[in-house]
Amino acid sequence: MLALGRPVLGQSDQQKTRAFTLEEAVDFALKNYPAVRASLERVRAAEAGVGLARTSYLPRTDVLWQSNRGTDNNITGLTLPNSVIAPITGPVPLSTSNRSAWGSAGGLLFSWEPLDFGYRGARVDAARAVQNRAAAEASLTRLDVSVATVNAYLTVLAAEETVRAALADVERRETLTKSVHVLVDNQLRAGADASRADAELARARVNLARAQQQEAISRAQLADILGIADAVVEVRASTLLTRPPAAAPPLTPVSNNPVAEVQRARVQESQSLVHALDRSYYPKLYLQSVVMGRGSGVDPSGKFLGGSEGLGPDRSNWAAGLTVTFPVFDIFSIRSKKAVEAANERAEESRYDQALQDLTGQLRKAQASLDGARKVAENTPVELEAARTTETQERARYQAGLATLVDVSDAQSFLVQAEIDDALARLAVWQNLASVAAAQGDLTPFLQALRTDAQGAR
């Protein structure tokens, strides 16, 4: 089986293992994830668009050269402007002829628009608005990738802790099962206890397999976010599993969130297009000068000179002047275009207001989740300690014949759940801290809190 032209067989043997802290993972993803690179290229394209708009201030120079051979059967009369019939200059001959002669023409036309009533400046402003939108979208992409990396990283840590708790549960149940079988073999317990212990052990192993499966899936998702989908990713827990952070990141206005900045940039882009249309219904003024020459193989009397006569210009002229054009009836199309862009502007303003509302709601929910996660993290150590004590006591009571195997199994199930709850509660505080920072549009305070906790733990 082939994937993208590469053999899949033996691929696992070529996989590399990469280990990251959370900060390293975020930095690596921002440098390697394709969507980030694509957004940066769009910014560069928009910057080039600004440069392109500025070139409209430059004068225009056109050079022309033409050589031809043809007949000279001129006629008096009018033809409307068209792109098919070639004009002929010179006297009208008394009779037509199929004889041909050389002709040539060349020239240089210099044209410059000294005054545009603000139109070119408006087009440059519109190009800058596109650049600002592209930059805001790039910031949003970076934020999305950073948040996705943090979530994927914490998911891997949660999966590892679940595997660790499931493995400890299997080891406890293996020890209990051996003890139960000894008691049953010595006829000190009913045979049903051995069957129940075997069933509980099998269920624990199933839970371990499922946890390991989820761990592998989580690692693959993190590797994909990091842009190294063909590598095996390991995570360094640092302080994430030892202590929840004490303080929340400082609050900043949600208007600084890249989501809001993108929408604001779209509003400004629509406004710039409306402004450009406002400056478009004005006369066009051009200062022009031309140098030109022509040659012909027919003299003014209509005589064909023959040979190479006419291959080069033999008469030259120059001219300079001012040209003014004004598209009178463009006012109707400009009005329609302005109506379209004005409606688009109002729509973008409404989307901006909606974005601010959504971000405010997202921030409030993230803060509420953070407060709840802190309270949970304060109580799970108590739950874990009580579960350990209960499991130890129930095993001792079972050995003494004062408790049933069901009591021990329930205590062990409670213990494994308490171990998972305690580990996930600490991670939940970090994840909700990241959610608060993401709602504000900047993960820097979250990463700074992580760095501060790591330094305090040393």
C-alpha positions as CSV (number, residue, x, y, z in Angstrom):
1,M,0.0,0.0,0.0
2,L,1.4,3.4,-0.9
3,A,0.7,6.8,0.7
4,L,1.7,9.9,-1.2
5,G,4.1,7.9,-3.3
6,R,6.1,6.6,-0.3
7,P,6.0,3.0,1.0
8,V,4.3,2.5,4.4
9,L,6.1,-0.7,5.2
10,G,8.9,-0.2,7.6
11,Q,7.9,3.4,8.3
12,S,7.7,2.8,12.1
13,D,11.4,1.8,12.0
14,Q,12.2,5.2,10.7
15,Q,10.2,7.3,13.2
16,K,12.2,9.6,15.3
17,T,11.5,10.5,19.0
18,R,11.3,14.2,19.9
19,A,10.8,15.4,23.5
20,F,9.3,18.9,24.2
21,T,8.4,21.0,27.2
22,L,5.1,23.0,26.7
23,E,6.9,26.2,25.8
24,E,9.2,24.3,23.3
25,A,6.2,22.7,21.7
26,V,4.4,26.0,21.2
27,D,7.6,27.6,19.7
28,F,8.2,24.6,17.5
29,A,4.6,24.5,16.2
30,L,4.7,28.2,15.3
31,K,7.8,27.7,13.2
32,N,6.8,24.5,11.5
33,Y,3.1,24.2,11.2
34,P,2.2,24.7,7.5
35,A,-0.8,27.0,8.2
36,V,1.5,29.5,10.0
37,R,3.9,29.5,7.1
38,A,1.0,30.0,4.7
39,S,-0.3,33.0,6.7
40,L,3.1,34.6,6.7
41,E,3.3,34.3,2.9
42,R,-0.1,35.9,2.6
43,V,1.3,38.9,4.6
44,R,4.3,39.1,2.3
45,A,1.9,39.1,-0.7
46,A,-0.1,41.9,0.8
47,E,3.0,43.9,1.4
48,A,3.9,43.5,-2.2
49,G,0.4,44.6,-3.1
50,V,1.1,47.9,-1.3
51,G,4.2,48.4,-3.3
52,L,2.2,47.6,-6.5
53,A,-0.3,50.3,-5.6
54,R,2.4,52.8,-5.1
55,T,3.7,52.2,-8.6
56,S,0.7,54.1,-9.9
57,Y,2.4,57.3,-9.0
58,L,5.2,56.6,-11.5
59,P,5.1,58.0,-15.0
60,R,4.4,55.7,-17.9
61,T,6.6,55.4,-20.9
62,D,5.6,53.3,-24.0
63,V,7.9,52.5,-26.9
64,L,6.6,51.3,-30.3
65,W,8.3,50.0,-33.4
66,Q,6.5,48.7,-36.5
67,S,7.7,47.5,-39.9
68,N,5.2,46.5,-42.6
69,R,4.7,46.0,-46.3
70,G,1.4,46.7,-48.0
71,T,-0.5,48.4,-50.8
72,D,-1.3,52.1,-50.9
73,N,-4.9,52.2,-52.1
74,N,-6.1,55.1,-50.0
75,I,-9.7,56.5,-50.2
76,T,-11.6,59.5,-49.0
77,G,-14.2,58.9,-46.3
78,L,-14.8,58.1,-42.7
79,T,-14.5,54.9,-40.6
80,L,-15.5,54.7,-37.0
81,P,-12.7,53.7,-34.5
82,N,-12.1,50.0,-34.6
83,S,-9.4,47.4,-34.0
84,V,-9.6,45.7,-37.4
85,I,-9.2,48.2,-40.3
86,A,-5.7,49.7,-40.5
87,P,-5.6,53.4,-41.4
88,I,-3.7,54.6,-44.5
89,T,-2.2,58.1,-44.8
90,G,-1.2,60.0,-47.9
91,P,-2.9,61.1,-51.2
92,V,-5.7,59.2,-52.8
93,P,-4.4,57.5,-56.0
94,L,-6.3,57.8,-59.2
95,S,-6.6,54.1,-59.6
96,T,-6.1,51.0,-57.4
97,S,-3.0,48.8,-57.6
98,N,-1.7,45.6,-56.1
99,R,1.8,46.9,-55.9
100,S,3.2,47.1,-52.3
101,A,5.9,49.1,-50.5
102,W,7.7,49.0,-47.2
103,G,6.5,51.1,-44.3
104,S,7.9,51.7,-40.8
105,A,7.0,53.7,-37.7
106,G,8.5,54.1,-34.3
107,G,8.0,56.4,-31.3
108,L,8.2,57.0,-27.5
109,L,5.2,58.3,-25.5
110,F,5.8,59.7,-22.0
111,S,2.7,60.1,-19.9
112,W,2.3,61.3,-16.3
113,E,-0.7,62.0,-14.1
114,P,0.2,65.0,-11.9
115,L,-3.1,65.3,-10.2
116,D,-5.6,62.5,-9.3
117,F,-7.8,64.2,-6.6
118,G,-6.7,61.6,-4.0
119,Y,-7.6,58.5,-6.1
120,R,-4.2,56.8,-6.1
121,G,-3.7,57.6,-2.4
122,A,-7.0,55.9,-1.7
123,R,-5.9,52.8,-3.6
124,V,-2.7,52.7,-1.6
125,D,-4.7,53.0,1.6
126,A,-6.9,50.1,0.4
127,A,-3.8,48.0,-0.3
128,R,-2.6,48.8,3.2
129,A,-5.9,47.7,4.6
130,V,-5.5,44.4,2.9
131,Q,-2.0,44.1,4.4
132,N,-3.4,44.9,7.9
133,R,-6.0,42.3,7.5
134,A,-3.5,39.7,6.3
135,A,-1.3,40.5,9.3
136,A,-4.2,40.2,11.7
137,E,-5.2,36.9,10.1
138,A,-1.6,35.7,10.6
139,S,-1.7,36.6,14.3
140,L,-5.0,34.7,14.6
141,T,-3.5,31.7,12.9
142,R,-0.6,31.8,15.4
143,L,-3.0,32.1,18.3
144,D,-5.1,29.1,17.0
145,V,-2.0,27.0,16.5
146,S,-0.6,27.9,19.9
147,V,-3.9,27.1,21.6
148,A,-4.2,23.8,19.7
149,T,-0.7,22.9,20.7
150,V,-1.3,23.7,24.4
151,N,-4.6,21.6,24.3
152,A,-2.9,18.7,22.5
153,Y,0.1,18.8,24.9
154,L,-2.2,18.8,28.0
155,T,-4.2,16.0,26.4
156,V,-1.1,13.9,26.1
157,L,-0.2,14.5,29.7
158,A,-3.8,13.6,30.8
159,A,-3.5,10.4,28.7
160,E,-0.2,9.5,30.3
161,E,-1.6,10.0,33.8
162,T,-4.6,7.9,32.9
163,V,-2.3,5.1,31.7
164,R,-0.2,5.5,34.9
165,A,-3.2,5.1,37.1
166,A,-4.6,2.2,35.0
167,L,-1.2,0.4,35.2
168,A,-1.1,0.9,39.0
169,D,-4.7,-0.5,39.2
170,V,-3.6,-3.6,37.2
171,E,-0.7,-4.2,39.5
172,R,-2.9,-3.9,42.6
173,R,-5.4,-6.2,41.2
174,E,-2.8,-8.7,40.1
175,T,-1.5,-8.8,43.7
176,L,-5.0,-9.1,45.0
177,T,-5.9,-11.9,42.5
178,K,-2.9,-13.9,43.6
179,S,-3.8,-13.5,47.2
180,V,-7.4,-14.5,46.5
181,H,-6.4,-17.6,44.6
182,V,-4.2,-18.7,47.5
183,L,-7.1,-18.3,49.9
184,V,-9.4,-20.1,47.6
185,D,-6.9,-22.9,47.1
186,N,-6.7,-23.3,50.8
187,Q,-10.5,-23.3,51.0
188,L,-10.5,-20.2,53.1
189,R,-12.6,-18.3,50.6
190,A,-15.4,-19.3,48.2
191,G,-14.4,-20.1,44.6
192,A,-16.6,-17.3,43.4
193,D,-14.0,-14.9,44.8
194,A,-11.4,-16.2,42.5
195,S,-13.7,-15.8,39.5
196,R,-14.6,-12.3,40.6
197,A,-10.9,-11.4,41.1
198,D,-10.1,-12.7,37.6
199,A,-12.9,-10.7,36.1
200,E,-11.8,-7.5,37.9
201,L,-8.2,-8.0,36.7
202,A,-9.4,-8.5,33.1
203,R,-11.5,-5.4,33.3
204,A,-8.5,-3.4,34.6
205,R,-6.3,-4.7,31.8
206,V,-9.0,-3.7,29.3
207,N,-9.1,-0.2,30.8
208,L,-5.3,-0.1,30.6
209,A,-5.4,-1.0,26.9
210,R,-8.0,1.7,26.2
211,A,-5.9,4.2,28.1
212,Q,-2.8,3.3,26.1
213,Q,-4.8,3.5,22.9
214,Q,-5.9,7.0,23.8
215,E,-2.4,8.0,24.7
216,A,-1.1,6.9,21.3
217,I,-3.9,8.8,19.5
218,S,-3.1,11.9,21.6
219,R,0.6,11.7,20.7
220,A,-0.2,11.5,17.0
221,Q,-2.5,14.5,17.3
222,L,0.3,16.5,19.0
223,A,2.8,15.4,16.4
224,D,0.5,16.6,13.7
225,I,0.1,20.0,15.3
226,L,3.9,20.3,15.6
227,G,4.2,19.6,11.9
228,I,6.2,16.4,12.5
229,A,3.4,13.8,12.0
230,D,6.0,11.1,11.2
231,A,7.8,11.4,14.5
232,V,7.0,10.0,18.0
233,V,6.5,12.9,20.5
234,E,7.4,12.8,24.1
235,V,6.3,15.4,26.6
236,R,8.2,16.8,29.6
237,A,5.6,17.5,32.4
238,S,7.7,20.1,34.3
239,T,5.5,21.6,37.0
240,L,2.2,20.9,35.2
241,L,1.5,17.8,37.3
242,T,2.9,19.0,40.7
243,R,1.3,22.3,41.4
244,P,-1.6,24.4,40.0
245,P,-0.6,28.1,39.4
246,A,-1.6,30.4,42.1
247,A,-2.6,33.5,40.1
248,A,-4.6,34.1,36.9
249,P,-3.1,36.1,34.1
250,P,-3.9,39.9,34.1
251,L,-7.0,40.8,32.2
252,T,-6.7,42.7,28.9
253,P,-9.5,44.1,26.6
254,V,-11.0,41.5,24.3
255,S,-10.7,44.0,21.5
256,N,-7.0,43.1,21.5
257,N,-7.9,39.5,20.6
258,P,-6.7,38.6,17.0
259,V,-10.3,37.5,16.2
260,A,-11.5,41.1,16.9
261,E,-8.5,42.6,15.1
262,V,-9.2,40.5,12.0
263,Q,-12.8,41.7,12.0
264,R,-11.8,45.3,12.6
265,A,-9.3,45.1,9.7
266,R,-12.1,43.9,7.5
267,V,-14.2,46.9,8.5
268,Q,-11.3,49.2,7.6
269,E,-10.8,47.4,4.3
270,S,-14.4,48.0,3.4
271,Q,-14.1,51.6,4.4
272,S,-11.0,52.0,2.3
273,L,-12.9,50.7,-0.8
274,V,-15.7,53.1,-0.2
275,H,-13.2,56.0,0.0
276,A,-11.5,54.9,-3.2
277,L,-14.8,54.9,-5.0
278,D,-15.5,58.4,-3.6
279,R,-12.3,59.6,-5.2
280,S,-12.8,57.9,-8.6
281,Y,-15.4,60.2,-10.2
282,Y,-13.0,63.0,-11.1
283,P,-11.3,64.1,-14.4
284,K,-8.1,62.3,-15.3
285,L,-5.3,64.7,-16.2
286,Y,-2.2,63.5,-18.1
287,L,0.9,65.4,-19.1
288,Q,2.1,63.8,-22.3
289,S,5.0,64.1,-24.7
290,V,5.9,62.0,-27.8
291,V,8.8,61.6,-30.1
292,M,8.0,59.6,-33.3
293,G,9.2,58.9,-36.8
294,R,7.8,57.2,-39.9
295,G,9.1,55.9,-43.2
296,S,7.3,54.9,-46.4
297,G,8.3,53.3,-49.7
298,V,5.8,55.6,-51.5
299,D,6.6,59.3,-52.2
300,P,4.0,62.1,-51.7
301,S,3.0,61.9,-55.4
302,G,2.1,58.2,-55.0
303,K,5.2,56.9,-56.8
304,F,6.6,53.5,-55.5
305,L,10.2,54.0,-54.7
306,G,11.1,50.3,-54.6
307,G,14.0,48.5,-53.0
308,S,14.4,49.0,-49.2
309,E,12.9,52.4,-49.1
310,G,10.5,52.7,-46.2
311,L,12.2,50.2,-43.9
312,G,13.5,53.0,-41.7
313,P,11.9,56.2,-40.6
314,D,12.8,59.3,-42.7
315,R,10.4,61.8,-41.1
316,S,10.4,62.6,-37.4
317,N,8.1,64.7,-35.1
318,W,7.7,65.6,-31.5
319,A,4.8,66.9,-29.4
320,A,3.9,67.7,-25.8
321,G,0.6,68.6,-24.3
322,L,-2.1,68.0,-21.6
323,T,-4.9,65.4,-22.0
324,V,-8.0,65.5,-19.9
325,T,-10.5,62.6,-19.8
326,F,-13.7,62.4,-17.8
327,P,-16.0,59.3,-17.9
328,V,-19.3,61.1,-17.5
329,F,-21.6,58.1,-17.4
330,D,-19.5,56.2,-14.9
331,I,-21.4,57.9,-12.2
332,F,-24.1,55.3,-12.4
333,S,-21.8,52.3,-12.0
334,I,-19.8,54.1,-9.2
335,R,-23.0,54.7,-7.3
336,S,-23.9,51.0,-7.5
337,K,-20.5,50.0,-6.4
338,K,-20.6,52.4,-3.5
339,A,-23.9,51.0,-2.4
340,V,-22.4,47.5,-2.5
341,E,-19.3,48.4,-0.5
342,A,-21.3,50.5,2.0
343,A,-23.5,47.5,2.7
344,N,-20.5,45.3,3.0
345,E,-19.0,47.8,5.5
346,R,-22.1,47.8,7.7
347,A,-22.1,44.0,7.6
348,E,-18.5,43.8,8.7
349,E,-19.2,46.3,11.5
350,S,-22.0,44.1,12.7
351,R,-19.7,41.1,12.6
352,Y,-17.1,43.0,14.6
353,D,-19.8,43.8,17.3
354,Q,-20.7,40.1,17.3
355,A,-17.1,39.1,17.6
356,L,-16.7,41.3,20.7
357,Q,-19.8,39.8,22.3
358,D,-18.6,36.3,21.6
359,L,-15.2,36.9,23.0
360,T,-16.6,38.5,26.1
361,G,-18.8,35.5,26.7
362,Q,-15.9,33.2,26.0
363,L,-13.8,35.0,28.5
364,R,-16.5,34.9,31.2
365,K,-17.0,31.2,30.7
366,A,-13.2,30.6,30.8
367,Q,-13.0,32.5,34.1
368,A,-15.9,30.6,35.6
369,S,-14.3,27.3,34.5
370,L,-11.0,28.4,36.0
371,D,-12.6,29.2,39.3
372,G,-14.3,25.8,39.4
373,A,-11.1,24.0,38.3
374,R,-9.2,25.6,41.2
375,K,-11.8,24.4,43.7
376,V,-11.7,20.9,42.3
377,A,-7.9,20.8,42.4
378,E,-8.0,21.9,46.1
379,N,-10.2,18.8,47.0
380,T,-8.9,16.0,44.9
381,P,-5.8,15.5,47.1
382,V,-8.2,14.9,50.0
383,E,-10.2,12.5,47.8
384,L,-7.0,10.6,46.8
385,E,-5.6,10.3,50.3
386,A,-9.0,9.0,51.6
387,A,-9.2,6.5,48.7
388,R,-5.7,5.2,49.4
389,T,-6.6,4.7,53.1
390,T,-9.9,3.0,52.2
391,E,-8.2,0.6,49.8
392,T,-5.5,-0.3,52.3
393,Q,-8.1,-0.9,55.0
394,E,-10.5,-2.9,52.8
395,R,-7.6,-5.2,51.8
396,A,-6.7,-5.8,55.4
397,R,-10.3,-6.4,56.4
398,Y,-10.6,-8.9,53.5
399,Q,-7.5,-10.8,54.6
400,A,-9.0,-10.9,58.1
401,G,-12.4,-12.1,56.7
402,L,-14.2,-9.0,57.8
403,A,-15.0,-7.7,54.3
404,T,-16.0,-9.2,51.0
405,L,-14.1,-9.1,47.7
406,V,-16.7,-6.7,46.3
407,D,-15.7,-4.2,49.0
408,V,-12.1,-4.5,48.0
409,S,-12.9,-4.2,44.3
410,D,-15.0,-1.1,44.9
411,A,-12.2,0.4,47.0
412,Q,-9.7,-0.2,44.3
413,S,-12.0,1.2,41.6
414,F,-12.5,4.3,43.8
415,L,-8.7,4.6,44.2
416,V,-7.9,4.5,40.5
417,Q,-10.6,7.0,39.8
418,A,-9.2,9.3,42.6
419,E,-5.7,9.0,41.1
420,I,-7.0,10.0,37.7
421,D,-9.1,12.8,39.2
422,D,-6.2,14.3,41.1
423,A,-3.9,14.4,38.1
424,L,-6.5,15.7,35.7
425,A,-7.6,18.4,38.2
426,R,-4.2,20.0,38.2
427,L,-4.0,19.8,34.4
428,A,-7.5,21.3,34.2
429,V,-6.3,24.4,36.1
430,W,-3.6,24.9,33.5
431,Q,-5.9,24.2,30.6
432,N,-8.5,26.8,31.9
433,L,-5.7,29.3,32.4
434,A,-4.8,28.8,28.8
435,S,-8.5,29.3,27.9
436,V,-8.6,32.6,29.7
437,A,-5.4,33.7,27.9
438,A,-6.8,32.5,24.6
439,A,-10.0,34.5,25.1
440,Q,-7.9,37.6,25.6
441,G,-5.9,36.8,22.5
442,D,-2.4,36.3,24.0
443,L,-0.9,33.2,25.5
444,T,2.2,35.1,26.6
445,P,0.9,35.6,30.2
446,F,0.0,31.8,30.4
447,L,3.5,30.8,29.2
448,Q,5.0,33.3,31.6
449,A,3.1,31.8,34.5
450,L,4.3,28.4,33.4
451,R,7.9,29.7,33.3
452,T,7.5,31.3,36.8
453,D,6.2,28.1,38.3
454,A,9.0,26.1,36.8
455,Q,11.6,28.5,38.2
456,G,9.9,28.4,41.7
457,A,10.0,24.7,41.7
458,R,13.8,24.6,41.3
